[in-house]
Amino acid sequence: MFNQTTDLETLFEGLYNKLVSPNFGKNLGGELPLFIQPIPSAFQTDAEGQIKRLSSRLARKGIVTVGINLYDLCMDILKEQDVLETILAEEQNLEREDIISTLDSVLDIKTVIIPKIKEIILEANPRFAFISGVGSVYPFVRSHGILNNIDELASECNLILFFPGEYNNLQLKLFGSISDENYYRGHNLNELS
């Protein structure tokens, strides 16, 4: 059984030790510096605080990071496009399909989400980009959609996706129960020493 206070702290302490290692990200054999850190889904909210703490600890070591919470990013995009207020005001009068269609087009992964992530990464010029909030944006933004379109960003820094669920180096399982498309290019941080 996963103990929220000790095990989550232990997981992030181990992650910190991996990230400060001078050998981290070396010897990938030409593969992308794309990493997936599975988080027990019950603790995805608690993980946000741990991610911020991890960033602060790395900053004290002179390691630049940037945190990208997909939920916050999507909310910012919806506000910028003046879509959020409209949907909230008209929600009762709108068909569910119309809301989904609007969100799908405004939050298009290839043309909107990835360019915004790239902009954030290029501005921060970090060694590590931490991407979180995957569970909060499901099903409108799917983790495999981000991972399949993020290749060009991996040359800018080490990308770490904090995933609320399981990853067995082949398949992502959101919340431990929702199977996503197969994805095998991310390195599972639980298996790296």
N, C-alpha and C positions, 0 to 999 in steps of 0.2 A: 504494500500500500504506500502511495506517495504521500509523505508528510509535507504539508504546504510550507511551513516555516523553515524546516531544516533542509529538506531535499531540494527545494527551489533555490535556496541559498547555496547549497552544495553544487548544484548544477551550474549556477552562474559563477561560483568561485572557480570551478574547473574550466569554464569557458574563458574567464579572465586569464587564467594561467596559460591556456592555449594561445590566446591572442597576443599576449606580451612576449611569447617565445620568438626569438629571432628566426626560427625555422618555420614559423607558421606560413602556410601558403606556398612554401617551396616544394619542389619535387612533385608537382601536379601532373607532370608528363604532358604538358601542352594543353591540359584541360582548363576550363574556365575557373577562375577563383570565385566560385559560387558555392555557398555553403548553406545547409539547412539545419537549423537547430530545433528539433522537435521539443515541444513543451506540452506537458500533460494539459489537456484541454480545460479541465476544471480550474486551472490556474492562469489562464491567458490574461486575465485582468491584472493579477498580481505580477505577472511577468513584465508588464509595462514599467513598473517601478524599478524592477531589477535591471531592465535595459537602460534606464536613465542612470542608475547607480553605476552600471558597467561603463557607460560612456564617461561619466565623471572620473572614475578610477583610471581609465585609459588616458584621459586628458591630462591627469597629473603625471603621467609617464611621457607626456609629449606626443601621444598618439591621437590624431584627429579622427573623429567619428561624426557621422550624421545619422540622425534617426528619422525614418520616414514611416509614419503611422498611416496606413492605407485608408483607414476610416476618416482621419482628420484631412488627409489629402482629398478624398472624394467629397467631403463636406465643403471644403474650400472651393473646389471646382464647381459644385452645384450652386454655391453662393455667387461666385464670379459670373456664372452664366445666367443668373437670376432665375434659376429653375427651382431651387429649394423652397423659396417663399410661395411660389405659384403652386407647387405640389402640396405643400402643407395647407394652404388656404383652400384649395379646391379638391383635396383628397376625397371627400365624401361624394363629390360629383363626377369624379373621374373613374373610368373603367380600370380595373387592375392591369389589364393588358396594355393600356395607354401609359400607365405609370411605368411599367416594366420597359416598354419600348423607349420611352423618353430617357430613363436611366441608362439603358443599354447604349443609346446613341451618345448621350452626353459623357458617359464614363467609358468610352471606347478604349480598350487597352492599348492598341497600337497607335492610335492617333492622338490620344489625350493623356492617359495615365503614364505610359512609358516616357513620352517627351517631358512631362512634369517631373518625373523622377530623375531623368537625365539632367534637367535644369538645376535641380536641387543638388545633385552630386557634383556637377561641374562648378557650381558656385562655392560649395564647401571644400572641394578638393580633399576629401578624406582618405584615410587609409582603409577605413571600414565604413560601409553603409549598412545600417541596421533597418530592415524592413519588417514592420510588425502590423498588427491590426487585421490580419488575414481573416480571422473568424468573424469580425464585425462587418465586413463588406460582402461576405458570402450571401447570396449566390450571384450578386451583380458583378463582382470582380472575383475571379477564381485564381487560386494560387498557381495552377499550371499555366494559365494565361499570362501571368506576370513572368514566370520562369521561362516560358517558351519565347518570350519577346525581349528578354533582358540581356541577351548575349552581348550586344554592343556596349552595354554599360559595364560589363565585367572587366573590360580593359582599363577602366578608369580607377577601380579600387576593388577591394574584396567585398563581395556582397553576401550578407548573412540574412536569410529569411527565417524569422522566428515563426514556427508553424505550430498552431494548437492542434496537436494530434500525433499521428505516427508517420514515420518515413522509414521504409525498409530498403532504401537505395534503388527502388524500382517504382514504388507506388506511394503516393501521398494519401493519407486517410484522415480527412478533416474531422476533428472532434473524436477520433478513434473509430468512427463508424461510417462516414460518408467518403466513399472511394472517389478519387479524382482520376484524371487520366494518368497513365504511366509517365513517370519522369525519372530519368536515371542519371542526369548530368550533374546534379548537386551532390556535394560531399556531405555526408551525414556527420555533423560535429560530435555526436555521441560516440562515433567510432574512430575519431582521430585522437591520437595521443599527444 
